[in-house]
Amino acid sequence: AQKITQTQPGMFVQEKEAVTLDCTYDTSDPSYGLFWYKQPSSGEMIFLIYQGSYDQQNATEGRYSLNFQKARKSANLVISASQLGDSAMYFCAMRENSGGGADGLTFGKGTHLIIQP
Amino acid sequence: DVKVTQSSRYLVKRTGEKVFLECVQDMDHENMFWYRQDPGLGLRLIYFSYDVKMKEKGDIPEGYSVSREKKERFSLILESASTNQTSMYLCASRVRTGGMRNQPQHFGDGTRLSIL
């Protein structure tokens, strides 16, 4: 079973609209972290936002916020007032903290977001 | 800012060759990772290392090996390259977890490897 599911392979959004990118996850570990990364066409992976499983409040970073619904195992990324430069691939990823070693991330398959003028 | 540098952006090799992908980070991070990225599959973890000379298999280690002789450098080795290893390879580094669970992995710009 997939640990990270991103159900939207692609999205088209008008500039200045808000965008919600879906992410659901599957884990039995009570301690975990959820990350969102942006990958523009140039290829670099840019960290956007983090949510810990024990965090009481939803994470926010500038125009990015995370709609964390723990009971539903959902961690959707919300981008407010979208800009043309937001066009990119977006990946949701999870780290399960009870594992040993260096805790690699498990990634979803990504959502390709295109902002239209 | 953390800098993770991968030695090549683009690389073309032939089937059967031994291929080395190099990664260097400048932030004294303990943990380093190699992922491959394929369209429609996202990123998948190949190997990771949490200390010098230490390595652990990720989800898809077959056909690959790694080397970490110095803390700042983590090499991915394709012992005998095959066409199904044509992919984008991404290196990442991170501080040791400890109490810093909110710290992200920092990625290099990636190497697009083509095996002919």
Interface residues (C-beta under 8 A of the other chain):
Chain A: I4 P9 S31 G33 F35 Y37 S42 G43 E44 M45 F47 Y50 G52 F91 A93 R95 N97 G101 A102 D103 G104 L105 T106 F107 G108 K109 G110
Chain B: E30 N31 M32 F33 Y35 G40 L41 G42 L43 R44 L45 F48 S49 Y50 E56 G58 M88 L90 A92 R94 R96 T97 R101 N102 P104 Q105 H106 F107 G108 D109 G110 R112
